[in-house]
C-alpha cells in the first residue's frame, strides 16, 4: 500500500514539474527581459536633449526624451541630460557620477553638448579650437569626461553636434549655427566643427544634428518651424527659438536614430526600427492642463509712486494686504538721479509666493537687452525672505495685493541671507518653483555697494550679483508665459531692506534707453512670420520622407481632445500600433500575471493530489 501511495505522489509531482516547464519557462524568460541587466543607451547633454516639467501651452521636450520610440526594446534608455549644462559643468552634477559608475560593456553613450560650451563665462565655456589633447578645448572636455571613461568601460560613444537655434525669418546668423566670435578672453569658433573633427581624430561616430536640423528648417520654412518649438503661451509670439516641443523633440530623435542606422553603428544600428518621419498631426499636442491667462498688459501708472526717469514704480504680490502698500514701502527718485527703494517688514521672496517693490521698464519680448546698476545697501534685516537687486519677469502689476503665485522671473540678487555659508547667488522662478542659481562666496554687508547685471541671450538670461559668479545655468527659458509681448526689467527690494540704486543703464537692441518711450521697432513677436500656419508648398524634412507637415490643417490650435503628454510611438512602414502590445506568454496571460498563475496552479494541483492520497489511505484503513 505504501508503495502505491509513493507511486501516486511521484506521478503527481512529475505532472506539476511538467506543468511548470511547459507554462512557466516563458514567464521566467519574460521576467528576465525586464531585468536591469539590459544593456543601456545613456544620453547626456543640455536642455535641447533633456526632459522638463513645464506648464507651457507646448511644453519643452529634448530629443533624449524620445529616443526610445525608435528602438526595438533591446535597450534600457537612461536620459540624464540636464538643462543649462556644458560638457564641463555637467561633471559637477550627481548624474555624471551615475554615468561613470553605471557604464558597462555593451552600453552606448549619446553625447549632445555645445549650446552652453559656447557661453562666455568661466563656469561653462570650453574653447572650440584645439584637438582632444589641448587642455581647455571643447574636444578635450568631450574626450576626457566622456569618451575616455566610456571606452574604458566598454561603452560605445556616439557624438551629436548641437541642433540649430530657430531662425524667425529664414536667414541664418552664426550664433544660430553655433559659430561664435571672440569675447574678451574667450576665443570664438565653430562648435559643430570641433565635434566633427574630434570624431574623425578618434574614429568615433558623429551625428551632425546642426546640418540635419538646418536642412529640415530650410525645407519647412520659418512659418512652419514655429510649430517645432515650445510655446510658453497659446500665442505663436511666445515661441522659444532654442527649445523644441514634443514634435520637435520627436523629429530630432528620429534624425539621431536614423543617422546612427545609416552609419551602421555596430550593436545599436540593428535595434533601430524602420520608422517614418513623425508628422505634426500625429505628434504635436498642446498641454491639456494649460490654462489661458486672464492677464492684461494695459498697465496704468501708479498713483502712489512718481516715475524715476524711464522706470515706473509699483508694489505688488503677497505684501500682506492692500493697506500695506502705502504704509510699508517707499519708492522715490533722488535729486542726484539715483533711485531709492525701502521696505519695512512687508512682502517677501518665499518658496511659493513673492511680494516686492519694483521700478520697472517694459522691453519687447523679441528684443535683446542688458540692464546694469550699482546697489548700495543702506540697511537690511537678516531674514531668508529679504532680497534686493535686478529682476526680469514676464508679468507686471501696479500697486496690487496678490495672494497667489505669479509669473516667471530671473533675479540678479541674493536670497536666504541667514545662511552665512550658503546664501543664494541669484535665483529664478519657473512654473511656480523657486530655483537657486548658485552660492555666494562673499558675505552680504550693509554699507557695501554691489554691481548688478542681467543680460538676455539667445537661450535665456545671464545674471550677475557683485563679484559672484555669473549665473546662466537653469535660467535658459523665455519670459513669455503670462505676457508674450513684453519682458519687465528693473530694480526690486523685498521684505526688509533699504537700497539705493545708482548708475542704472538699460540697453535694448544695442541702443541705450534714456527717455520714457518704447525702443525702436516696438512691435512684439515675430513680424516677419506672425502666422504659424503651413507654407503653400511645404517640402519638409528628409528627401526620402518628405511629409512631416500637414498642409491641410495649417492652424496649430489646441485640439478638442488633447492626447496624453507623451505621444504615440511613430508608425513604422509595417503599420506598427500606436502603443506597444502587451507582452504575453500563453493564452494571452500577461507576463507579470503568469508568474503568479504558475504557482497558483501548482499549489492547487499539489493540494488536490495530497487530498486524494489522504482519502485513498482513509478508505483503505476503513476496510
Buried (B, 14 or more C-beta within 10 A) or exposed (E): EEEEBEEBBEEBEEBBEEBBEEBBEBBBEBEEEEEEEBBBBBBBBBBBBBBBEBBBBBBBBBBBBBBBBBBEEBBBBBBBBBBBBBBBBBBEBEBBEEBBEBBEEBBBBBBBBBBBBBBBBEBBBBBBBBBBEEEEBBBBBBBBBBBBBBBEBEBBBBBBBBBBBBBBEEEBEEBBBBBBEEEEEBBBBBBBBBBBBBBEEBEBBBBBBBBBBBBBBBBBBBBBBBBBBBBBBBBBBBBBBBBBBBBBBBBBBBBBBBBBBEBEBEEBBEBBBEBBBBBBBBBBBBBEEBEEBEBEBEBEEBEBBEEBBBBBBBBBBBBBEEEBBEEBBBBBBEEEEBBBBBBBEBBBBBEEBBBBBBBBBBBBBBBBBBBBBBBBBEEBBEBBBBBBBBBBBBBBBBBEBBEEBBBBBBBBBBBBBEEEEEBBBBBBBBBBEBBBBBBBEBEBEEEEEBBBBBBBBBBBBBBBBBEBBBBBBBBBBBBBBBBBBBBBBBBBBBBBBBBBBBEBEBBBBEEEBEEEEBBEEBEBBBEEBBEBBBBEEBEBBBEEBEBBBBBEEBEBEBEEEEBEEEBBBBBEEEEBEEEEEEEBBEEEBBBEEBBEBBEEBBEEBBEEBEEEBEEBBEEEEEE
